[in-house]
Amino acid sequence: MILGRDKIPLYYQLAEIIIGEIESKGLQENSQLPTEREYCNKYNLSRATVRQAINYLEKKGYVYKIQGSGTFVSSQRLKQKLLKF
């Protein structure tokens, strides 16, 4: 997916990419995600856009943040996905 080609906001496009990574890579609960700076460099986005995407994912329950440590995959989201089956 190339960011910026659609009329969909960049933060939402990035959030969808991160969700895809969490689900396709089968990341374990409490696995650490790349840093904001790594996402900035990888997708050529501003830090504000990356931060907005991470905040969106946190509100949706996909990730949680620990100040000074990073962003991690939420165990709550994984449990919700299993209940749908």
C-alpha positions as CSV (number, residue, x, y, z in Angstrom):
1,M,0.0,0.0,0.0
2,I,1.4,3.4,-1.0
3,L,0.4,6.1,1.5
4,G,-1.2,9.3,0.3
5,R,-2.7,8.1,-3.0
6,D,-6.3,7.9,-1.6
7,K,-8.5,10.5,-0.1
8,I,-8.3,8.5,3.1
9,P,-6.3,10.3,5.9
10,L,-2.7,9.3,6.2
11,Y,-3.0,8.4,9.8
12,Y,-5.8,6.0,9.1
13,Q,-3.9,4.4,6.2
14,L,-0.9,3.9,8.5
15,A,-3.2,2.5,11.3
16,E,-4.6,-0.1,8.8
17,I,-1.0,-1.1,7.8
18,I,-0.1,-1.6,11.5
19,I,-3.2,-3.6,12.1
20,G,-2.3,-5.7,9.1
21,E,1.2,-6.3,10.6
22,I,-0.2,-7.2,13.9
23,E,-2.6,-9.7,12.4
24,S,-0.5,-11.1,9.6
25,K,2.7,-11.5,11.5
26,G,0.8,-13.0,14.4
27,L,2.5,-10.8,16.9
28,Q,2.2,-12.0,20.5
29,E,0.5,-10.0,23.1
30,N,2.9,-7.5,24.7
31,S,5.2,-7.6,21.6
32,Q,6.8,-4.2,21.1
33,L,6.0,-2.3,17.9
34,P,8.6,-0.2,16.0
35,T,9.2,3.3,17.3
36,E,7.4,6.4,16.0
37,R,10.7,7.5,14.4
38,E,11.0,4.1,12.5
39,Y,7.5,4.5,11.1
40,C,8.4,8.1,10.1
41,N,11.4,6.9,8.2
42,K,9.8,3.9,6.7
43,Y,6.7,5.6,5.3
44,N,8.1,9.2,5.0
45,L,5.5,10.6,7.3
46,S,5.6,13.4,9.9
47,R,5.8,12.4,13.6
48,A,2.4,14.0,14.2
49,T,0.8,11.7,11.7
50,V,2.4,8.6,13.2
51,R,1.4,9.7,16.6
52,Q,-2.2,10.2,15.5
53,A,-2.2,6.7,14.0
54,I,-0.8,5.2,17.3
55,N,-3.3,7.1,19.4
56,Y,-6.1,5.8,17.1
57,L,-4.9,2.2,17.6
58,E,-4.7,2.7,21.3
59,K,-8.3,4.0,21.4
60,K,-9.4,0.9,19.3
61,G,-7.6,-1.4,21.7
62,Y,-5.0,-2.8,19.4
63,V,-2.0,-1.3,21.3
64,Y,-1.0,0.2,24.6
65,K,1.8,2.6,25.4
66,I,4.2,2.7,28.2
67,Q,6.0,6.1,28.5
68,G,9.7,5.7,28.0
69,S,9.4,2.1,26.9
70,G,7.4,2.1,23.7
71,T,4.2,0.8,22.1
72,F,3.0,-2.8,22.6
73,V,0.4,-5.2,21.2
74,S,-2.6,-5.3,23.5
75,S,-3.7,-8.7,24.8
76,Q,-7.3,-7.4,25.0
77,R,-7.5,-7.1,21.2
78,L,-6.2,-10.6,20.7
79,K,-8.8,-12.0,23.1
80,Q,-11.6,-10.1,21.3
81,K,-10.5,-11.5,17.9
82,L,-10.6,-15.1,19.3
83,L,-14.1,-14.7,20.6
84,K,-15.4,-13.9,17.1
85,F,-14.6,-17.4,15.9
